[in-house]
Amino acid sequence: MKKFPLSKKETLGLIKKYPTPFHLYDEKAIRTNAQRFQKAFAWAPGFRNYFAVKACPNPVILKILAAEGMGVDCSSFTELVLIDKLGFMGEDIMFSSNDTAYSEFTEAKRLNSIINLDDTTQLAILEKTVGLPELLCFRYNPGSLREHKGNIIIGNPEEAKFGMTKMQLFDAYRTAKEKGVKRFGLHAMIVSNELISDALAETANMLFTLAGEISKEVGISFEFINLGGGIGIPYRPEQKAVGLEELSAKIEKLYREKITTQGLGKIKIYMECGRMITGPYGYLVSTIINTKDIYRKYIGIDASMANLMRPGMYGAYHHINILGKESSPQDLEYDVVGSLCENNDKFAINRKLPRVEIGDIAIIYDTGAHGYSMGFNYNGKLRSSELLLKTDDSVEQIRRAETLEDYFATVKNFLVP
Ligand SMILES: *Cc1c(COP(=O)(O)O)cnc(C)c1O
């Protein structure tokens, strides 16, 4: 089990300066992990991960990932504005949106980003609004053709709103070619938070086969195949991280069999992982402010589902440690809750923990992706700050907490007293 990177003394010192709750990210661990990931796929022509911005849209984190060689995967106007400001340009940007507004295509084209179309109807829209770019990518949804179904987060491909059918996909490439598009990419994202390397490699298998079929039938060659994100992380202590070297070896073998031997050229391999890049290296630090003993025992912390939605939204497990009590007997069973007036505002249910007291610090693990970014303001909850533990062991606040002024700023003629 991974250890929280600060001692109890350091944490208490930090909390004096930056009140809980906050998310803390570990820069050194993020960089080491990014390097390990890229090294594992060094065999793949032009390998690049386009970090899914939605996972952790903090500018400082995005700059760290850029310095490690990553591109960015965006899906909204706001995300495009953010990455433009950070200096990402052209093919550093993958625009993988769905249910896209015209204004978003305009911005994506203005930045010369790689546009990944989610539906055939978008081809005509794109042509009419901003003109077709020289390079286009299309997103595939295999529906019932997929052997290994996705899990709860994306679900069964037949019920997923993303991507186009196989027939539509062939038509899309044919039409794009006729209309003068010169360079092509192929994309799918079928699984999410997947820990089984065979299930992850199956996406490569499917896309490599498909690329061969499309190339032959439509008479185009592919410049890249984007395997999507979805590499899982071990949220539970008994789970094991995906062996990146093992996954890479499986994909390399498929590449050799399906791409190289069929003479499809040196097709580049891209991914758009978010979760596995920053997820394990973020922590939600909170203070226990209440305990309650009714039909169950409750621990009430000063964070809520508004700071971390995953447990309430998908019943996701996040490991919790009580700072300084790691080696005390974990012999009491609690629900760890926030203060929202919703009974799914629970970080843990029937969780074995040590006896706690008000004022103890609860550390919630693996909040570096889809944590802060999924936050919301229900019940008037204000978003927390984000802190970065830097490589020199100093801590910098990289986003302040929201204030009442922020919360009321959109209301007409309402000033905070
Ligand atoms: C969410 C998403 C990702 C990132 O998924 P992770 O589980 O964070 O790796 C990548 N691509 C698309 C299109 C997505 O929607």
Ligand as a Chemical Component Dictionary entry (heavy atoms), coordinates in Angstrom:
data_LIG
# 
_chem_comp.id                   LIG 
_chem_comp.type                 NON-POLYMER 
_chem_comp.pdbx_formal_charge   0 
_chem_comp.three_letter_code    LIG 
# 
loop_
_chem_comp_atom.comp_id 
_chem_comp_atom.atom_id 
_chem_comp_atom.alt_atom_id 
_chem_comp_atom.type_symbol 
_chem_comp_atom.charge 
_chem_comp_atom.model_Cartn_x 
_chem_comp_atom.model_Cartn_y 
_chem_comp_atom.model_Cartn_z 
_chem_comp_atom.pdbx_ordinal 
LIG C1 C1 C 0 -12.443 10.263 -19.585 1  
LIG C2 C2 C 0 -11.782 10.022 -20.871 2  
LIG C3 C3 C 0 -10.441 9.675  -20.912 3  
LIG C4 C4 C 0 -9.616  9.442  -19.682 4  
LIG O1 O1 O 0 -10.024 8.320  -18.984 5  
LIG P1 P1 P 0 -9.170  7.804  -17.731 6  
LIG O2 O2 O 0 -10.052 6.781  -17.116 7  
LIG O3 O3 O 0 -8.981  8.988  -16.842 8  
LIG O4 O4 O 0 -7.904  7.263  -18.241 9  
LIG C5 C5 C 0 -9.858  9.538  -22.139 10 
LIG N1 N1 N 0 -10.542 9.729  -23.283 11 
LIG C6 C6 C 0 -11.842 10.071 -23.282 12 
LIG C7 C7 C 0 -12.521 10.294 -24.576 13 
LIG C8 C8 C 0 -12.516 10.228 -22.082 14 
LIG O5 O5 O 0 -13.793 10.556 -22.081 15 
# 
loop_
_chem_comp_bond.comp_id 
_chem_comp_bond.atom_id_1 
_chem_comp_bond.atom_id_2 
_chem_comp_bond.value_order 
_chem_comp_bond.pdbx_ordinal 
LIG C1 C2 SING 1  
LIG C2 C3 SING 2  
LIG C2 C8 DOUB 3  
LIG C3 C4 SING 4  
LIG C3 C5 DOUB 5  
LIG C4 O1 SING 6  
LIG O1 P1 SING 7  
LIG P1 O2 DOUB 8  
LIG P1 O3 SING 9  
LIG P1 O4 SING 10 
LIG C5 N1 SING 11 
LIG N1 C6 DOUB 12 
LIG C6 C7 SING 13 
LIG C6 C8 SING 14 
LIG C8 O5 SING 15 
# 
